Amino acid sequence: MNSSAPKIGFDRFIQLDWAAAALNIRAGVAGLDDLNALLDAAELGVEAKKKTRTVLNRLWLEPRAELVDYADRGVAIHRTQPDIPVAALCWGMSVATYPFFGKVAELVGRLSAIQGDCASVEVHRRMSETYGEREGTRRMTNMVIQSQTSWGAVERVKKGKRIIRLPQTSIDNDALAAWLTEAAVRYAGKPLAVPSLQSLPVLFPFSLNRPLPYVVSNNSNLELISEGPSNQFVALRI
């Protein structure tokens, strides 16, 4: 094991209804008993349930300090726009919280961009290049792909050997478009070129249909940075 390899973090299969329950708990419209009932119904063992709860805690229930405000703004969108897909909120929070989840998403998005599908072995190979040929990398990559399948982003065919993109979800809400863009900036760890925002691989399940430069310029958490007359980037507002 390479001790300098990045941490995985997102190391469990997370069903969409589990992640949605955690979101609803943070939103104050559900309780821990509701989440525990879902996990019990899945017949998870004691250790598996504990590890699943750890992922869900970081995702919505107990986010890292620097992501508390981001999580709360996602919850506010959920409260005020109940028709917004829960999967979009859980995806954004996962990308912002778990670089491992984001990397799998980025690879699937990039490798499937042309033909709409890709070989899972290629995703595994590239994940190993980043996270090392250590125990768990392949298994945890499968956990993320399985989760993304549950969340309606992809379908696995040919006994899991190929990953197919499912139709994108249109995002027509300015607040959600900005919030997802912020997730991508947080994942990248650097400003992103404005022309790339409509086709970011890490956000491949979603079509951001809003005029993003306008959306960003009107968002208090993001800012546009100009480098020359034709180069604009979106960054986190400090």
N, C-alpha and C positions, 0 to 999 in steps of 0.2 A: 504493500500500500504506500502510495506517495503522500507523505504527511503534508506536503505543500499544496495538494490538490484541493480545489474548492469544496466546501461543504454542500451536501445534497439537500437536506432539509425536508423537501417534499418527497417523503419516502413511503407514502401509503396511497392505495387507491381511494379516491374520494368521490362518492356518488354526488350527483348534483343536488339531490334532495337533502343530503347531509350538510353540504355547504350552504344551501338556501336556509336550512334551519338555523345554522350558526348566524347567518345574516339577520334573520328574523329575531333572534335572541338579542343581538346588538341593537336592533331597531325597537325592541321593547314590545313586540307583538307575539313572542313565543318565549317559552322557558326552557331551562336545561332538561327538564323532564321530557319535553317533546323531542329533543335531540337524542337523549338516551334511549327513548322508545324506538327511534329509527335504528340506532346502532344495535339495540337488543334484537330487533326484528331481523337484522342481517346476520344474526347468530355469530357475531365476532367473539373471539376468545378474549379473556381478560387483558392479555398483553396487547393484542391487536386493537382492542377498543381504546386502551390507554394511548397507544401511538397515534391512532386516528384522531383522538381528541387533541393531541399535541399539535398536529397539523392544523386542525380547525381552530384551535386557540390562537395560533399565530395568524391565521387567515382573517378571522373576524372577532373572536371573543377577547383575545389579549394581544393585539398587534404590538409590534415593536414601537418604542416611544416616538421615533421619527415618522411612523406611519399612522399614529392615532388620528391625527387630523384628516389625513387622506381617507382612512376608513370611515370616519364620521361623515365626511362629505359624500362618500358612496352611499352610506345609510340614508342620508338626507334625500338623495336622488330616489332611492328606493321608496321612501315614505311619501314623497310628493308626486312621484310618477309610477304608480303601482303596475302600469302596463309595460314598463321597461323590462326586457328579459333579464331574469336573475343570473343567467349564465354569463352575460356581459359584465355584470358587477363582480361576480366571483372570478372571472378570467382576469379582469384588471387588477383585482386585489392579489391574485396569485402571481401575476407577472411582477408587480411591485414588491411583493414579499419574498418570493422564492426565485432566485436567479436560475436554479435548476429547471423549474417549470418553464420559465421564460426561454431558456436555451432550447429546450425540446420544442416549444412552440415556434421559435424562430427557425429552427432547422426544418421542421415539417412545413412551415409556411414557405420557406425559400425553395426547398426541394420539390414541392408540389405546385409551384407557381405557374409552370408552363403547361403541364399536362393534367394537372388536377389530382395527381397521386404520386407516391414515391415508395421506394423500397424501405421497409423498416430496418433492414440490415445497414443501410446507409446512415440512417439516423443514429443507430447504435454505434457505428464506427466513429462518427464525428463527435458524439458525446464522450466516447472513450478518449478521444484526442484532448478534450478539455478536462475531463474529470478523472482520467487515468483508467488503466485496466485493473481496477481494484474490485474487490468483492462488493457487489451491490449496484454498481453503475448500470449494468444491463437490466437488472431486475427493477430498479427504481425508474429507469427510463420507461420500461413497460408499464409501471404504475401510473406515470404521468399520461402516457398515451391512452391507457385504459380510462383514466379520469376524463381526458379530453373527449373520448368517445361517449362517455356518459353525459357530458355537457353539450353534446350535439355538434361538435366541431368536425369530427372525422368519423370514418367507418373503417374498420379493419377487415380485410378480405384475404382469401387464400391462406387460411389458418394463421392470420396475423402477419403474413409476409409482406403485404402491401397496405398502405395507408391512403385512403381516399378522402379528399376534402368534401365536406358537405356544403350545400348552398350557404352563402354568407347571410348573416343577419344584418339588415339595414339599420344604421344608427342615424336617426333624424333629429335627435334631441341635442341641443347645444351643450348642455351641462354634462351629459354622458360622453359626448364626443371629446370634450376637453378633458374629462376625467380619465378616459382611456388613453388619450394622447399623453397625459401626465404619467400614466403607468409605463408607457413605452420609454419616455425620457428617463424615468427613475431606473428602469431596467438597463437602459443603455449606459447610464452614468455620465452622460454628456449631452450637449444640445444636439438636436436632430434637424436636418435640412428640411425646410418646409415642403419642397416638392416631393419628398419621400413619404410624407405623412399619410397619403391616401393609400399607400401600398406597403405598409410596414409588415414584414413577415411575422413578427411576434403577435400582431393583431389580425392574423389572416382570417379568423372566422367572421370578421365584421367589416362591413362596408361603411366607412365614415363619409356620409353623403353631404355633410354640411360644409360651407366654405371655411376651411380650417384656419387660414390666416385671420379671418374676421373673428372666428370663434376664440382663437388664442388671444387676440388683441383685446377682447372683452372679458377675459378671464383673469381674476386677481391672483391666481396661483402660477400662471405661466406668463412668459414675456417673449416678444419677438426681438431677436438680435440681428442687426444688419451688418454684413461684412462685404462692403462694396455695393454697387448699385443693383446687383441682381442676385445676391446671396443672402437669404434670410434663414435664420435658425430659430427653433423654439427651445426655450430653456426654462428651468424652474425659477420662479421669482424668489430671490433671496430677501 
